[in-house]
Structure formats: C-alpha cells, structure tokens
Amino acid sequence: MITVHHLEHSRSQRVLWLLEEIGVPYEVKAYRRDPTTSYAPPELAQVHPLGKSPVITDGALTVAETGAIVEHLVDTYAPQLRPPPRTPEARRYTYWLHFAEGSAMPPLLMKLVFDRIKAAPMPFFARPIARAIADKVLASFVMPNVERQLAFIDAELKQRPWFAGQDFSAADVMMSFPLEAAAQRAGLDARYPQLQDWLARIHARPAYRRALERGGPYAFAD
C-alpha cells in the first residue's frame, strides 16, 4: 500500500492528484503546519531526515522529492502518463517535468520571501528600509523573471493543449504547483489566456477534484 505523507498546503497535493489519475489505492497521513511559522511539524523528520513533504512510502520503499515521486509512480504504475520514448513529446515531457521545480519555482519562492519580509513585524525605523529593499528586488529582478516565464509558458501552450503534446501527462501534474502559485500570488491574469484555460481544464478533471477531497483545501505556504 502506498502512503502519502501529506503536508497541508504543499507540493504533496500534486502526488494525491497523480495517484487519483492513476487509480491505485493509497492512504493519506496528514500533517499540519505550525500555525506561527508555517513550518512542517517535526514528525515528518521521522519519515525522511529533511522533515519535508511530499514523501511517500510504497511498501518498504521511501521516496522523497516531488519529481522523484512522480517518476517512481509513473514508472511503476502508469507508463501511459508519459509519452513514448525518443519522441518530441517525450523530450517536452522531460523538459517540463524538470522545469516545474528547476526554473518555475525559484522566482516564485523569492516573491514569497520578499512579500513576507515586507509584512514581517520589525522596529518602526527599520520598516521603511526593509520594504524599500524588498520592493526594489521584486520590481527589478523577481517579477520580471516571473513575467518572462509566464509569457514563455503561455506561448508554449498556444501550440498544444498539454505540456508534452496532445495528451495529458504527469508533466501537467508537475507544472500545476508553480502555475497555481502564480495564479494566487504572482499575477497570472488575463495577459496569459492559455495558462488560464489550462488551469480551468485541470481544475475540472475528476481526479483533481477527488485529490482535493482527500487532501483538503489548497493554498500556497511554500
């Protein structure tokens, strides 16, 4: 039996969605964030030394890191969710599978960090300095990178309905977290019609909705 060690409001929601798409039975062990820090609870470190989610156990095997989990689940249970090897679709699949965390998430995480700096409690004399620095970094570096990426992704989806090609794949599952984060926090708006359409289509998938029922409300804490 597969067990998903699921941290609320986290990347592990993608793992639940993928398992619902695959249709294999699994259990959810839920963890709640610290209400003050939003950090994962220390109990997760008993599953994996880094104490982060997602982590799955599949029999005696423990797998951490979303991309590694996705590859394990597709290899083991759902090869139909990746394109045939040595095809243009397979190359796009690999690209987007890694793009999600390797390129899309870093500027979004930077935006989260600098937004938190602006909102953090601090001495009154330090507040305008901290906010000015954060605004400068966001305006000159972070948001231009986010907007460049969103425009690039939108243009790619104008050429095909799903990230790998004509068919839904696990690459779409991987790309969901950064794009949903961008929609909530980083200006994914009507300037990017293909991305808005793609988000609407994944949200309408029955497996996506079942995953939300299993995992709970989905917001972005990391």
C-alpha positions, -999 to 999 in steps of 0.1 A, spaced: 0 0 0 12 35 -9 11 60 20 14 97 12 28 118 40 8 149 31 15 183 45 -14 207 42 -10 235 16 21 219 0 35 203 -31 22 169 -18 -12 178 -33 3 170 -67 11 135 -55 -25 129 -44 -37 142 -78 -14 119 -97 -25 89 -76 -61 97 -83 -53 99 -121 -35 66 -119 -63 49 -98 -42 29 -74 -52 27 -38 -33 48 -13 -35 61 22 -31 97 34 -12 105 66 -19 142 71 4 167 88 -5 203 98 18 232 97 30 251 127 4 280 130 31 305 139 59 296 115 41 276 88 69 251 91 62 214 88 59 195 121 89 176 135 71 143 130 79 144 93 116 140 101 108 105 113 98 96 77 126 114 60 156 132 75 148 166 59 114 166 75 97 179 44 67 169 23 60 152 -1 72 119 10 57 85 1 62 50 14 55 23 -12 59 -10 7 94 -9 21 105 19 -2 106 56 9 107 82 -18 110 120 -13 111 150 -37 81 155 -59 98 149 -92 113 116 -79 80 105 -66 62 113 -99 89 94 -118 86 64 -94 48 63 -96 47 67 -134 75 40 -139 58 16 -115 21 21 -121 13 44 -150 36 44 -180 6 57 -200 11 90 -183 43 97 -202 49 98 -240 67 70 -259 105 73 -256 126 91 -282 97 112 -295 93 150 -295 66 145 -269 90 126 -246 115 154 -248 89 180 -240 77 158 -211 112 156 -196 117 193 -200 86 204 -183 89 177 -156 121 193 -145 112 229 -154 85 230 -128 109 229 -98 142 238 -115 131 271 -132 95 279 -124 95 277 -86 127 297 -77 114 332 -86 80 324 -71 97 314 -39 117 346 -39 85 366 -43 70 347 -13 101 355 8 102 392 -1 65 396 4 69 381 39 98 405 46 75 434 38 48 421 61 71 409 89 70 427 123 101 448 129 111 481 146 93 511 131 126 527 120 136 496 101 103 490 83 106 516 55 142 504 47 132 467 46 102 474 25 121 496 1 147 469 -4 121 443 -9 102 464 -34 133 471 -53 143 435 -56 108 425 -65 104 451 -92 139 449 -107 145 411 -106 119 388 -92 87 400 -111 105 405 -145 116 368 -142 82 356 -132 65 375 -161 91 363 -186 84 327 -176 47 331 -177 48 346 -212 70 318 -223 48 291 -209 17 307 -223 32 308 -257 41 271 -254 6 261 -245 -7 280 -275 9 254 -297 -5 223 -279 -32 217 -252 -9 199 -227 27 204 -218 40 172 -236 17 174 -265 -19 164 -274 -23 142 -244 -24 149 -206 7 136 -189 25 136 -155 43 168 -167 10 186 -163 8 174 -127 43 187 -120 35 221 -136 4 226 -116 20 238 -84 40 267 -98 12 278 -121 -14 277 -93 10 296 -71 15 322 -98 -23 325 -102 -27 331 -65 3 353 -58 22 364 -88 0 380 -114 -11 351 -136 -41 370 -151 -58 377 -184 -25 385 -200 -19 348 -201 -51 333 -216 -36 299 -224 -25 294 -188 -59 304 -175 -75 279 -199 -51 252 -188 -58 259 -151 -95 257 -158 -91 224 -175 -71 207 -148 -94 220 -121 -123 204 -140 -107 169 -140 -125 145 -117 -92 132 -104 -81 167 -94 -113 172 -75 -110 139 -57 -75 148 -47 -88 180 -31 -113 159 -12 -86 137 1 -60 164 8 -81 193 20 -82 230 9 -52 241 -12 -33 273 -6 3 281 -10 26 283 20 59 273 3 
